[in-house]
Amino acid sequence: MTQTPLVIRGAQVLLPSGEIEPKEVVVADGKIIAVGTDLEVPDQAKAIDGTGLTLLPGVIDPQVHFRDPGLEHKEDLHTASRACARGGVTSFLEMPNTLPLTTTQPVLTDKLAIAASKSLVNYGFFIGATAENLDDLRTANPTCGIKIFMGSAHGPLSVDTAETIEPIFAVGDRLIAVHAENQARIMARREQFAGETDPAAHTKVQDNETALLATKMALSFSKKYQRRLHILHMSTGEEAELLRKDKPSWVTAEVTPQHLLLDISAYEKLGTLAQMNPPLKYERDRELLWQALLDGVIDFIATDHAPHTLEEKGKGYPNAPSGMPGVETSLPLMLTQAQASRCTVAQVANWMSTAVAKAYQIPDKGLIEPGYDADLVLVDLSTYRPVLREELQTKCGWSPFEGWNLTGWPVVTIVVGQIVYDHGQIDTTVRGQALSFGQ
């Protein structure tokens, strides 16, 4: 399908150097073809007025749970990608705990077909590790990597002992991403805290040591086999300090906005809406995670968007499921922190786009530079607006950040040269593309 060329004028543009300068950006056939001033513009180009706005690379969210197929009552790839478009997320990497589980080539192929028909933004999928699918883990394609649930999982995806985890590290060279919690400690502490109905007990059951034990194990196997390792949603200061002292060049780590901005005190207001895995921890952990992110010990940001219905969340602790949505609010949350001088806009774009593309070897993503894909977001850094439930696009219909007054909301989101979100309007005819990954 022939695309209308675009020219973005009047915006402050984040350049690969990290500088933000007034530039024009010209887009044609899904690519950025020029960045500069007084540019030659293709005939029939559609002009986008970026006056007063800042142009950033589109967000690549490297950890989401979009529930499709099998759990579409919580979310599906259409509703989730609508939420992405509104949040400036132009690409996502999705996890394997759907139904059926994404553990074989046929299921992965089916998932890609569903995304091709439904997703308004670009997509990639993890292959899930079980104790029996070592061959699939080596050959399934295309995939961004292998996901190991070391804890907090049920059924075949629960790979929670050294005896089942080590063989996955031992063979192949594909990236391994771990949910690092020690399942044996979780089970023992569930018995210890049995009968607790305060959601804050979740943080005590899956405590800091639970996370540290698993991260240490994953790190030891990664070093033994020189295997590419990514530590998902780090939640504790102890893990951050471990990596500060011992982080091989082939290891990366991520943190969620939730673990940077919320802690155990959130249960008092939010109840089970604040319940996630790994759990929110303590103020000290938030501070140490922030410092690790600023220092480059933690490489980038993911949302772990994991929606559940309000009815499900209303079952009370310990019966409510863990997880919360995040793709619509992650960029404004982090840009609000930048405007409060906690970090810079350039750092936010690196953590949420450039560094992710580099880690997963996604070609032509994550920079505003000629030759790169035109995955872009125009944000308003001067206006503050609250997170409102009635504006959310996620099917679950709620956010743990409701009422937070944020800036940096997307005004226009562009996916491979197509305007998918424009001043509150979503073009549901836009379709993203399957991502490719270097080996």
Summary of the structure (lengths in Angstrom):
residues: 439
radius of gyration: 20.8
end to end distance: 29.8
largest distance: 69.6
contacts: 1616
relative contact order: 0.17
helix: 33%
strand: 21%
